[in-house]
Amino acid sequence: MNNDHHLVIGGNGFLGRVLVHKLLEKNIPVKVIDITPSQLPPTVAYLQKNILDLTTNDLLFFENVTVPE
């Protein structure tokens, strides 16, 4: 398996948490961006930020994110 992560925007909400846990069950690395404090396992890369307020420095968080072709 490669090191590509799946990005879940709003992953701290009800549906997002279900999706994140399903991905983790399949050993798929996950990155989450959400405006609220994390309620997810510490193995999840988490950026607490409003997606509308991203800065250039935040772009590093998106390294190794899977982009479908």
N, C-alpha and C positions, 0 to 999 in steps of 0.2 A: 504494500500500500504506500502511496506517496504522501507527502506532507501537505497536500492541498486541504484547505479548510472550507467548510460551508459557512456562508455568512447568513445570519438570521437577524433581520431588522425588526425590532420590537420583540425580541426573544424572551423578554421577561414577563410578557403578558400570558394569559391562560393558554392560548393556542401556541404561542412561541415556546413556552416551557415544555409543552407536550412534544413539539417538533424537536427541540434540542435534546430531550431525553431519548427520543427514538433514534436520533442520529448517534448519540453517545452509546446506545445499546449495540449499534452496528460498528462501533469503534471508528467512527468518522469524526475527525477533529472539527470543532465548531468555534466560530467567533460570533459574538453577539454585540449589537449596538442597541442601546435603549436609554431612554431619558431617566429611568428610575434606578435606584440602587439594585445591585444584583441579588437575586434569590436563587442563583444557579450554583452548581458545584464549582469548586475552585479550579477544576481542570478546564473550564470554559474561559477562553480569552474574552474579556468583557470591556467594552468602552461605554462608560456612562456619559452620554452626550445626546443632545438633540441633533438629529441627522441634518437639520437645516443650518446648524451652526458649526459645521466641520471646518477645520483650518488646514493649512498645508501640512502642519506637523501631524495631524490625525491620519494623513494618507498612509503612513507607515503601518498603521493597524490593518490595512487591507492587503498587505503582502501575503502571498500564498493563499489567496482566496480563489476558489474554483470559479471559473467563468465558462458557462456552457457555450459551445460553438454552434 
